[in-house]
Structures are given as C-alpha cells and as structure tokens.
Amino acid sequence: MTVPAQRYEDRPGAELADPAFWQSPPQARLAAFARLRALDSPVYVPEGRDRGHWALVRHADVQEASRLPKVFASAPGVTTPEPPRWVRALFGDSMVNLDGPDHARLRKVVQRAFTPRLLAAAEEDIHAVAARIVDDVLDERPDEFVSAVASRLPLEVICNMMGIPQAYRAEIADRVNHASEHIGVERGLAARLRMPGRGLRALARMQRMVAGIGRERRRHPTDDLISALVCANVDGQALGARQLGAFFSLLMVAGVETTRNAITHGLTLLTDFPDQRDLLLSDFEAYADGAVDEMIRHSTPIIQFRRTVVAEHDLGGHLFTPGDKVVLYYASANRDEAVFPDPDAFDITRSPNPHLGFGGGGPHFCLGAHLARVEMRSLFRELLTRPVGLRAVGLPDLAGSNFDNRVRSLRFAFEQP
C-alpha cells in the first residue's frame, strides 16, 4: 500500500499520524521524510482531538533535543501512546522514561554492574553463541531467518549474561514476542481492546519470573548480571524487585528486538548490495565495524521516541513551549542529506558515520550499543566466512509499525547445496 504524497500537500506531516502511511513501502516513507526535512521548521502532526506532536526529522534537531533532557524530557514516556499512570505504578518506571536524578541513579547502578570482567565474559560468550547458531543452521537447513538466527543470538546472549536458568528461556522468548508484537501497529477495535491486556500479562509474568530469580540471587549470589544488580554495591544501592523487573523487560524487549531486526535487515542489505558483500568478504576484519554501523544507520531499528517539552526553547526554527509533545524521528535523521551523502546507498566504507541508531547522545544513549555491535560482528563473521554462504530470498515481512523497523519473517537460502 502506498500513500499518495498529494494527500498531504496542504498539511505536511499529517501522513505520520496515518496508519496507512506505516504500511507503505519503505521508499515511500523515506521520500515523505525527505520532503519534511526540506521545510524551514518542524511540522505539527495532529493525532486526534486536542492531541498531536511536533516532528523533528533533521539530524541536527534530533541530536540537539536528545542532548537537552532539561528541555525535552523523557517522562512521562517515550513511546506512543505514553504509558498510563496505573501501568507505571504497577510495573515501575523503565529507565528510558526517567529524567534527572532518578534516571542518573538507576543508570549508575546498572553501569556499575557491567564490570570489565562481566563484559569480557559476555563478549566471549557472544562468539561462542554465534558459532553454535550457525552450526545449527548448517546442520538443520531452516529457511526462515528471524526465528532460526536473528532472534536466537540476542536472546541467548542476554539470558546468559543475566543468569536466567535454561528452564525459563522458552517461556521468556514467548513473553517477549507477546509483549512487543503489536507495538506501534494499527489494529481493529477488538484487537486494541484485547492485545494490551495480553501484552501486559506477558510483561507481568516475565517480571515475576525475574523477581523470583533476583530473590534467590540476593541469598546466593553468582557471577551474573542479576546478582550484580540486586546485591548492594559500594554506595549501598541496588535494584529492588520492581526496578529489576522493569530493567529486565527493557533489556529483553528493546535489546532482543532491536538487535534481531538490525541483523535481519543486515542480511537483506548484503543480499541487495552484492558489491558491498564482496568488499566485506575481501577483508572482514577491516570492514566489519563499518558494515555493522551502516546496517544500523540504513535500517534504523527504532524509528522514533517521544519527548515532552518542560522549558521554553528555540530549535530548528520553532519556539517550543512547556507541554508540547515532540517526536524524534531517528529513521529520518539517519537519511539526512546534510550529514550523509547519498543517504539511501548502503556503503560499508561510509566515514564518518554519525548515525543515531543508538539515540542522539545525551543521558539516554543506548547502554547496550557496544554489545549489540559485538553480536552483529560475531554473527556476520560466522554467516559469511563459512564455506556455505547465505542470502535473503524476497522481501522481509515488515510489521508496519510506527515505532520500530520490525521484521516478522525473512526467507533465506544457501548459496551452495
């Protein structure tokens, strides 16, 4: 489905609130963002009666807003719609929805838990998991990439790092899928009434599960991330049950989903741009880092995050006032012609590549950026340097979400029998 540009000539930006727009082919959406970037100032996107947001679509504007949390606040929520108060009260505030001292305090506890020893062990584990997944692929010859490859790596890595017992993992994977499958996707009235409950139940069960593990780790700590998070550090601070549950949900839903989508889009890009694949294979170690960052820029796993204006500020030719809602469109910023020459090209030698795939900087820059890069580099090393190569078949089945560039499935095949 393609949304004709002329429908919005008199009200640019309105397409961003139209569910049909997010079902359009990717190139149609990118063309709309290019038209919005060419305007002199941000546009207002009506979302319904007395509701709407200002769209930040240029790289410079998204980056500036990201680095001014005292002006563009993450609270009460960065997703669309914002989480209701009762959901926040029940499940606790996710770190992405916090600002100021509350965010800094929680982030400090988490950062200190990521010790050099834990990170080194995680990187070693990533290499082993990636090799095992590709071994299984070569033995079993599946034909669907998301379930067989892209989802497995981040899920196994995070569960290993957190110390999740093997017996819980299949259920966690199922809960992650239920919690995230309809985020940002337009549904009929019956589905809208039914699915939020299903997703919240999945989150509740996942959080109860990790809370139980956390209680056990307080009594009997082990060498894993949950133990580090729930046992008091030198400042006497640790995560409580709700905080641990909220962090685990964020890590699973955000960390697993974003990485699996970047990996899946990466295989599609290497298939669609065989010259870049050949270049990468010519010297994998030399080009791998550039290839991973270009995959992330080109696919932009998270399309947008919201902010709420809490102080008057002039940005991009518009004066924002307290109470305004703003959306940072990373998918547009990562194709900004002012920053990325020939932005629609997939170029693994692109340098510099200041993409905003992990956020625009500031206090909310993605904590998992390093591990995500290591995961992607390790997996593509295994996928591309084995004797039997892989390629995507057909187009990825996209979810049509306005929140993330989610791939439901992707067929793939072996280049050699």
Secondary structure, 3 states (H helix, E strand, C coil): CCCCHHHHCCCCCHHHHCHHHHCCCHHHHHHHHHHHHCCCCCEEEEEECCEEEEEECCHHHHHHHHCCCCCEECCCCCCCCCCCHHHHHHHCCCHHHCCHHHHHHHHHHHHHHCCHHHHHHHHHHHHHHHHHHHHHHHHHCCCEHHHHHHCHHHHHHHHHHHCCCHHHHHHHHHHHHHHHCCCCCCCCHHHHHHHHHHHHHHHHHHHHHHHHHHHHHHHCCCCCHHHHHHCCCCCCCCCCHHHHHHHHHHHHHHHHHHHHHHHHHHHHHHHHCHHHHHHHHHCHHHHHHHHHHHHHHHHCCECEEEEEECCCEEECCEEECCCCEEEEEHHHHCCCCCCCCCCCCCCCCCCCCCCCCCCCCCCCCCCCHHHHHHHHHHHHHHHHHCCCCEEEEEEEEECCCCCECCEEEEEEEECCC
